[in-house]
Amino acid sequence: MDLKQHLIQMGLNADLIFNSLPEHLTLSFEDGVLFVREQNNSAIKVHVDFIHGPMAYRASRHIGGEHLIKACNIKSLDSCSILDATCGMGKDSFLLYKAGFKVTATEQNPVVHALLSDGLSRFNKQTDELGFKLMQGDSVAVMSEQVFDVIYLDPMFPVKTKSAKTKKDMQLFQKLHHDAQDNAHDLLVSALQSKCQRVVIKRPIHAKPLISRKPTFQMIGKTCRFEAFQLV
């Protein structure tokens, strides 16, 4: 099966995905896995893997103590539905899913959405688990059309150019979003206007608050903090 056939088989718009690729990046389909890579350096490539690697290992550990889980957990609910409105490479969505949340995740970028769809497809085939529900499109529209117990936001942190600590998946992710606008403030305002019970936003540890309203509580780690706004 070639690349375009694979994308179509997953129910995706192949032409939209190809047209959304920056000129210096390309997609490849190798050994049943979808990759995005640098055109001039084939060694730099990333894919989404919920079965092996750091993401799967982290999810297999005791994750109830993770700040993300604590910030999103509403103890009074036996089953908590959550919208990850900024899915990215799916790490937080997958952790929330493995922690027992009913997760819906949105990703606006068609290429990133394709990588996520591929990762979820392979996860489903190997484990018979559906994983989290993935949608492609505008998360603000989803917030207004559906009701969730929690809305989680992880806007892209400001890019640190030429940082040696920036991992290759984040480097390529930033390149895929090279023309994206910083909409963290607008996303937070939209989420707070929704009918959910709680909004949680992930912020860099030293970042200034996006709004004047103080969070109900915060979970603070070494590099980031989770601000939780209880609405109900």
C-alpha angles and dihedrals in degrees: 000000000000128000098264093047090051092052092048091047088058089054094252132140101248096189092052090051094049091047091051094058116106111239095252095053131071139185125234135182111213128170091343095310129111115224136182114208146171111267093219097041114038091183089072104076137132138196137175115258122178093169106054137020134036096325095054092042092052091049091051092058127079098290099170089092094054113118089230092057094044092049094051099039117105104196095202092062123080091196120027123197116207136185115213096201094185105041100170110166091349100247097129093039090054094047090050091048092050089048090060103262121140097238131199113180130191127201121180100193109087094211094051089044089055092051090050092047090052092049092049092047092055091044091053094048093051100040105023086231118128094214117201126337111258126204130181118217145044113351093200089062090050090051091055096044101043135040122229132177091229135019115203123198128191106171116191112274116237110281116255103207118227092358110167089209094059108108119231094246090055091046092055091041090056090049091053088054095042093131098037118126123232099253099160094118094049092046092052093048091049092048092050089053092054127095096252124121098230139016120203123189128186115220136175109268095249099034119125117248114270094219137023093244111101118231119249089236141341136219108209124200134173098276106013144024133217114222114201122199113193109208102174 
